[in-house]
Amino acid sequence: MTLAGTTGLRLYLGATMGLSLWLRSTFPASAIADAITDDQLFVKLARNILVGRWLGPYSEYTHVKGVFYSLFIDLSFLSGVPLKIFEQAAYLGAALLFCEVVARLHRRRWAAALLFAFLALNPILFHPELARVVREGVYIPLALGVVALAGGGFLIKHRTRAAQIFWLAALGLAGGAFWLTREEALWLGPALLPLFGSWMYRTRREWRRWIVLAVPIVAFLVPVSAVLMTGEVYNAVYDSLKRAIVHTSTFSENAIAMRTGLATLDVLERERLGERALRMGAALRERLRDALGGYEMVKDVRGLGMLSGIEFQTPSSLKLRLPFEAFRQIHAGMFGQVIVMRMFRDWGVLTQVCGNNFMVLKVAPPLTVSEGQLDHFVEAITAVVDLMHTSGSFWTEALSLARRAVNV
């Protein structure tokens, strides 16, 4: 939905802009000749730029104000449009863009059109102070334009990525012009923060509607990945024959992989492996809490389904703290890797620590794991945790290995 979607609205918007420009023309431009940091400075810089001397001879006033307004004065001169009409036209363009964003977001054309009339006929625009050659003439439309472009770039759902890139590129240019107009641009923060917060909230909601299965679904070296989405998202992505291949590759689809994936999904549904994972995973975590709860280095056991984590913590007793700190000095992940080594070498169980937290041991058995295999895992991890609390060999052997590795 666009703001000027009907002939009536186009006539209304055109009449409103005409009235606004006519009112602006009744207030002739004026300048204060001795305003060396305002009117005089901007005109002087504009004249120097126009004749090819850039900012002219350097003085203590050269960089007192940003250069964009002087460039804007030159554009007005080259176009043959009076400066104040040029400023008003820039403001009306920013206001029209802002109301276009409002119309697309709220799908109420006439409400956005009424908002445009309010902005176009805002009495502050016809204040005598704005008749001077001061940067507020372009400062106001740039501020409104930056807010409008930010809303359009982040909040509007564009049909193509190129359209969104266009909005964001325009936002960058407008933001740069704004910064070169008035250096204390931080006050725009209160206006942009709600837009950013809304974008974050919308993005969070969107991700809830997508489930990305970025790992192979099936074993036997047949790679398959999948993206699950709602019908609304699907219709937005694959809305035409041209866009039917918009999401392809990674593994690249083939008949064998698709058939294998369907067979795997049939097994998951027929054998109720999801329900089984929830039931057996909850029982596994309960057993781990019972077995490991008494050890000071075990902080928590948590998870969902067949994916669990055993979180360890820094010991408080001096007997364990000293070797633990020695491990940490060698490498932050050494403690976790020693547990992984012990589990594999002594018990034949393959585990790994989390990549973003070396103090968490991942427990991720396959969905088809048996009760006996879970019993073996609980026995194994209990023995390794008990060893780290009761025997110095857990620490000394690993430290010896580390020293030999350093000497290689």
N, C-alpha and C positions, 0 to 999 in steps of 0.2 A: 504494500500500500504506500503510495506517494502522496505528498501534500497537495500538489496541483493535479489531482486525478480527474477533475471534471472541468468543463468549460466555465461553469459558474465560479468555481474556486479560482481558476486562473484569472478571470476578470476581476474578482474581488482582491486578489493579491496584487495585481497590477495597479488597481485604483489606489490601494493602500500605499504602495510604494510611491506612486505619483504624488499623492498628498503629502507624504513625508518629505520628499525631495523639494516640493514647492514650499513647504513651511521652512525648510532649511535655507532656501534661496532668499527668504525675506530677512535673514540675519547676515549681513555682509561680513566678510572676513576683516579682521583688524590685527594689528601687531604693535607691540611695545618696543620701540626702537632700542632703548637702553637695557632691555632684558638680556644681559649678556650670557645667561645660562639657559635661556628659553627661546623666545621668538628670534632674537638676533642670531643666536648660535645655530639654530636649525636652518635658517635661511642662508647663513654664511656657508655652512657645510654643504647644503644642497647646491649652491652656486659652484663651489669648488669641485664637487663630484661631476656636475654637468659639463664643466669645461675641461675635465680630464686631469684635475690636480688632486684627485681623491679627497682627503680631508683638509688639504691646504697646509699652510705653514703651521708647524706645531706650536701650541701654547698651552698654558695651564688649563684652558677651557676645552681643548680638543676632545678629550674623552670624558668630559663631565656627564654627558648624556649619550645614550645609545644612538647608533648611526641609522637605524632603519627608518625613522620618521623622515630624516633628510632624503633618503632614497625614495620614500613615498611622495614627498613633495616634487621630486624630479619626475616621477611617473605621472603625477597630475599635470605638470607643465607639458610634458611630451604628448600627453593625450589630448591636450587642449580643453580639459574639463576643469572648471574652477575648483580650487583646493577643497573648500568646505562641501561642495557637492560630491567630490570624489570621496571624501571621508564618509559622507552619509551613504553613498552607494556601497562602500565597503562594509559599513555597519549593517545595511539592509541585507547584503549578501550573507553575512554571518548570521543574522537573525533568521533569514529564510532557511539556512542550513540547519540551525538549531531546531526550528519548528518541524523541519523534515524528519529529523531524528525522533522528535516527540511523536509525530504522526506514525512513524514505522513501529515504534516501540509500543504505543498504546492503541493503535489502530482507530483513532478518532480524528478524522481530518478537520472537522469544523472546530473542535476544541483547539487543535494546533493552529488553525487559521486565526482564531480569536486571540491566541497568545501572540501571534505575529503582529496583529494590529496593536496590541498593547506595547510590544517592543518597538515597533516602527514609530509610534506616536508618543513614546515616553517623553514627558516634559523635560527631563534632565538633558536631553539631546539639544535643546534649544536655549540652554543657559548661556548668557553672554560670555562667560569664561571660555566656553568651547568655540567661540568665534575667533579666538586668538590662534596664532600659529604655535600651538603647543602639542606635545605628543599624545595628550589624552584623546585627540581626534582619531588616532589610529589605535591607541592603546585599548579603547573600549571594544571596537570590533574584533581585534585580535584575541582578546580575552574570551569573548563570546564564541569566536571561531574555534579556539583551542578546546573549550568545553564541548562544543558540538561535535568536533572531529573525534574527540576521545570517546564520546558516547556512541558515535557511529562506528568507530573502529573496534570497540570492545563489546558493545551491547547488542548491536544489530546482527542478526543471522544472515550472512551474505551467501548467495547462491554459489559463488566461486571464490577460491582463495585469492585470485587476482583482485577481486573487488575489495576484499578486506585489506590486502597489501596497499591498494591505492589509498584507502582511507587512512591507514597508519602512516604512509609516506607523507600524505598531506598534513597529518597531525605533527609529524616531525618538522616539516617546513614552517608551519604556523607557530610551533613552539619555539623554533629558532628565531623567527621574526619577532615574536613576543619578547624573547630574552634580549634581543638587540634593540628593543624599543625601551624597555624599562628593566633595569638590572635587578630590582628587588621583586622578583617574580614569584617568590615563595607563597605569596598570599593566595595564589591559585590553588594551593593545596587543599583548603577546605572545600572547594568546589569539585576538585578531582577525586578526593578520597571517597566520597559516597559512590561515585561511578566505579572506582576500582573495587570497592567493597561489593557492589552489586555484581560486577564481573566475576569476582572470586566466588560469590555465592552461586551464580548461574553455572559457572564452570564445575563447581562441586556437584551440583544437581545433575549436570550432564554426564559426569563420569559415573554417577550411580546408575545411569541408564545403559552403560556399556560394560560388558564383561569381556576382557581380553584374555584369551588363553594363549599366551605367548610361548608355551613350551609344547613339545610334541605330545599329542593325545595318546598315541599308541606306541607300543614297544616294537621290537623286531626291526629297528632301524627304518621304519616307515614314517617319515616326518609329516605331521599334520598340525596345523594351528587353526584356531577359529576365533571369530568375534561374534559375540551374542549381543543383540541390541533390540530395542523396542521397535514396533512398527512405525512409529513416528520418525525415529532416527533413520530407519531403513529407507523410508520413502523420501526423506530429505537428501540422502546420499545418492541413492540409485533412482533418480527421478526421470531419467531418460535413457534411451538406448545408447547414446553417446557416452553416458557416465556409467554404463554397465560394468566397465573394467576399471573403475576408479580405485578400487582396493584390490590389488593383485600382488603376486610374487611373494616375497619372503622365502617360502619353500617352493612356490610355484605349484599350482594345482595339477593333479594328474589322476587318471581313472583309478589306478591301484590305491593311491593314498586315500581317495574319497571312499572307495569301497571298504578299505580297512578301517577308516574312521567310523563309518556307519556301523560296521560289525562291532567295533569297540563300544559304541554308544548302546547298541542292543544288549551287550553283556552287562554294561553298567545298570541298565534299566531292569533287565530280566533277573539278575542276581541281587538287585537292590543294594549295590555296593555303597551308594551314598548313605543310606540308612545304617548300614553295617559300620561304615566309617564313623558316623556320629556316635553310635553306641560303644564300639570298641575303643575309640579314641578317648571318650570320657572315662571309661573304666581304666585305660592305661594311665591317664593323668592322675587319677585317684590313687592307683598303686604306686606311682612314682612319688607322689606327695607323702604317702605313708612310709615309703622306704627311705626317702632322702630328707624328710622334714627335720630330723634331729641333727643334721650336720650344719655347722656354722657357715660354711662357704656356699650353701645352697640357699638362694634367696627366694625363688618362686618357680613353679611349674604351671604353664598356661598354654592355651592353644584352642583349636577348633577342629573337629573331625580327626583325621589322621595326621594333622600337622601340629606339632607341639614344640615347645622350647623349654629347656632347663636353664634358668638364669642363675649364674654364680655371682658371688660378691667378694669384695676384699675381706680377708679374715681379720678379726680383731685381736686374736691371741698372738703373742709375740712369736711362739713356736712356728706358726704358719705364716705370719706376716713377713718374716725375714726372707724365706725362700720365694714367697710370692712376689715380693718387691724385686728380688733378683731376676725373676722371670720377666717382670715388666720392664726392667732396665735393658734387657736384651732385645725384646720386641713386645709390643702391646698384645699381639695375638699368640704369644708362645704358650701361655697357660692353656688356652683352648686347644691348641694343636697337640699338646702332650696328652690331653684327654682323648683326642681323636686317635693318636698313635696307640695308646694303651687299649682302647676299645677294639681296634682292628688287629693289633698284633697278638694280644692276649685272649681275645674273645671272638675274633672273626666277624665283628660288627662294623660296618662302614657308616661313619657319621661325619658331620662337619659343623663348624661354628658359623654363626651368621656373619655376613659380610659387613654389616653396619654396626655390629656389636659383638666383639670377640669373646664376651663373657656369657654368651648364650649358645648352648649346644642345640642344634636342630635335631628333632626326632621326627622323621618323615618316612615311616614304613609304607610299603605299597598297599593299595586297597585290598589286596588278596592275602595279606599277612595272616598267619595262623595264630591261634592262642599260644601254642608252644613257642613260636618265634618271639612273641611278645614276652613270654615268661623268661626266655633266654636274655632278652635285652634288659629287662628289669634287673635280673641277676647280675649281668655284666656291669651296668652303670653303677649299681650299688657297690659292687666290689671295687671299682675304680675310685669312686668317691671315698669309700672307706679307706682305701690305700693312701689317698692324698692327705687324709686326716690323721692316720695312725703310723705310717711308715715313711722314713726319710728317703727310701729308695725311689719313690715317685718323683721327688725333687732332684736328688743328687744325680740320678742317671740322666735326666734331661739336661741338667746343667753341664754334665760331662760331654754330652753330645753337642751342645751349643759351643763349648770351648773348642772342641775338635773341628767344628764347622768354621769357626772364626780363624783357626790356624791354617786351614787349607789354602 
